[in-house]
């Protein structure tokens, strides 16, 4: 085996992400990841104590990248409603499609021994920009304090995911959600469904 010129932690994470996304957690082995990296199994274990910790770090890295994109999208937008809309647009852009790496990894998280702990960390990491924007909206008295910002963020993301599933069920091609769909969901959240 000829060693790959870049066999550091980031290279291992890149290759592991490809294999976990393409083949799933159970099918991607440390041996296969090592082979793709051009290193021995021991080199993988030097950086990660086990396959689960490697997978958890791949997921965390995805969540942090998504968090950064969402944060940047909402920066410098004064209007709380427009800030929330921009953050949700960035979220949808990253997760568009049910085969996005983020979803493929999340589906495989059920194989982790500490699934609930990892899922909670993952959710907190990528929902933080939305929670922060909703706290800002609450501080500006644009939305109620109840439900709290974390609950509101979960409800908004749930609305968008439900709408995307409805579009797929109806056979709507292309992006699962348009900017108009996102604005509709934000307006519904902001103003309620009543007349």
C-alpha positions in Angstrom: 0.0 0.0 0.0 1.5 3.3 -1.0 0.7 6.0 1.5 -1.4 8.9 0.4 0.4 12.3 0.5 -2.3 13.6 3.0 -3.1 11.2 5.7 -4.1 13.6 8.4 -7.3 13.7 10.3 -9.1 15.9 7.7 -8.2 13.5 4.9 -9.5 10.6 6.9 -12.7 12.5 7.7 -13.2 13.3 4.0 -12.8 9.7 2.9 -14.9 8.4 5.8 -17.7 10.9 4.8 -17.7 9.6 1.2 -17.9 6.0 2.3 -20.5 6.5 5.1 -22.6 8.6 2.7 -22.3 6.1 -0.2 -22.5 2.8 1.6 -24.0 3.6 5.1 -22.5 3.2 8.5 -22.8 -0.5 8.8 -21.3 -1.3 5.4 -18.3 1.1 5.6 -15.5 -0.5 7.5 -12.4 0.9 9.1 -10.4 -1.3 6.7 -12.2 0.2 3.7 -11.7 3.7 5.0 -8.0 3.0 5.6 -7.6 1.5 2.1 -9.2 4.6 0.5 -6.9 6.8 2.6 -3.8 4.8 1.7 -3.0 4.0 5.3 -3.2 1.1 7.7 -6.1 0.5 10.1 -3.8 1.6 12.9 -3.4 5.0 11.4 -7.2 5.5 11.5 -7.3 4.3 15.1 -4.5 6.7 16.0 -6.9 9.5 15.2 -10.2 7.9 16.2 -10.7 5.3 18.9 -13.4 3.5 17.0 -15.7 3.7 14.0 -18.5 5.3 16.0 -16.3 8.2 17.1 -15.2 8.7 13.4 -18.8 8.7 12.2 -19.9 11.1 15.0 -17.1 13.5 14.1 -18.1 13.3 10.4 -21.6 14.3 11.4 -20.4 17.0 13.7 -18.3 18.5 11.0 -21.3 18.6 8.7 -23.4 20.3 11.3 -20.7 22.9 11.9 -20.4 23.6 8.2 -24.2 24.0 8.0 -24.2 26.2 11.0 -21.6 28.5 9.5 -23.5 28.8 6.2 -26.7 29.6 8.1 -25.0 32.2 10.3 -23.4 33.9 7.3 -26.8 34.0 5.5 -28.4 35.9 8.4 -25.5 38.3 9.1 -26.2 42.0 8.6 -29.9 41.6 8.2 -31.8 43.8 10.6 -35.3 42.6 10.0 -35.9 39.6 12.2 -38.3 38.0 9.8 -35.9 38.5 6.8 -33.1 37.2 8.9 -35.0 34.0 9.7 -36.0 33.7 6.0 -32.4 34.0 4.9 -31.2 31.4 7.5 -33.9 28.9 6.4 -33.0 29.5 2.7 -29.4 28.6 3.5 -30.5 25.5 5.4 -32.7 24.4 2.5 -29.9 25.0 0.0 -27.6 22.7 1.9 -30.1 19.9 2.6 -32.0 20.0 -0.7 -32.9 16.5 -1.7 -33.4 13.4 0.4 -30.0 12.1 -0.7 -28.0 15.0 0.6 -25.0 13.9 2.6 -26.5 15.4 5.7 -29.6 13.2 5.5 -27.7 10.1 4.5 -25.5 10.5 7.6 -28.4 11.3 9.9 -30.3 8.2 8.7 -27.3 6.1 9.6 -26.9 7.6 13.1 -29.4 5.1 14.4 -26.5 2.6 14.4 -24.6 4.5 17.0 -24.6 3.3 20.6 -25.2 6.8 21.9 -27.7 7.8 19.1 -29.7 10.2 21.2 -26.7 12.1 22.5 -25.2 12.5 19.1 -28.5 13.5 17.6 -29.0 16.2 20.2 -25.5 17.6 19.7 -26.1 17.5 16.0 -29.4 19.3 16.2 -28.1 21.9 18.6 -25.1 22.7 16.3 -27.1 23.3 13.1 -30.2 24.9 14.7 -28.2 27.5 16.7 -28.3 30.3 14.0 -32.1 29.9 13.7 -32.5 29.8 17.5 -30.4 33.0 17.8 -32.5 34.7 15.1 -35.7 33.8 16.8 -34.4 35.0 20.2 -33.5 38.3 18.4 -37.1 38.4 17.0 -38.4 37.8 20.6 -36.2 40.6 21.9 -37.6 42.9 19.3 -41.1 41.9 20.3 -41.9 40.6 16.8 -42.9 37.2 18.1 -44.1 35.8 21.4 -41.7 34.4 24.0 -43.8 31.2 24.2 -42.9 28.8 22.6 -39.3 29.5 23.4 -36.8 30.0 20.5 -35.5 26.4 20.5 -39.1 25.0 20.3 -39.9 27.6 17.6 -36.9 26.6 15.6 -37.9 22.9 15.8 -41.4 23.8 14.7 -40.2 25.9 11.7 -37.8 23.2 10.6 -40.6 20.6 11.0 -42.9 22.7 8.8 -40.3 23.0 6.1 -39.6 19.3 6.1 -43.3 18.4 6.1 -43.8 20.8 3.1 -40.8 19.2 1.3 -42.3 15.7 1.8 -45.6 16.9 0.5 -44.0 18.3 -2.6 -42.2 15.0 -3.2 -45.4 13.0 -2.7 -47.1 15.2 -5.3 -44.2 14.6 -7.7 -43.1 18.2 -7.8 -39.7 18.1 -9.5 -36.6 20.2 -8.8 -35.7 21.8 -5.5 -37.9 20.5 -2.7 -38.7 24.1 -1.6 -38.6 27.4 -3.3 -37.9 30.8 -1.8 -41.7 31.4 -2.0 -42.3 28.2 0.0 -39.9 29.4 2.7 -41.5 32.8 2.9 -44.9 31.2 3.1 -43.8 29.1 6.1 -42.1 32.0 7.8 -45.2 34.2 7.3 -47.5 31.4 8.6 -45.3 31.1 11.7 -45.1 34.9 12.2 -48.8 35.7 11.7 -50.5 32.4 12.4 -53.0 30.5 10.3 -56.2 32.3 11.4 -57.8 35.2 9.5 
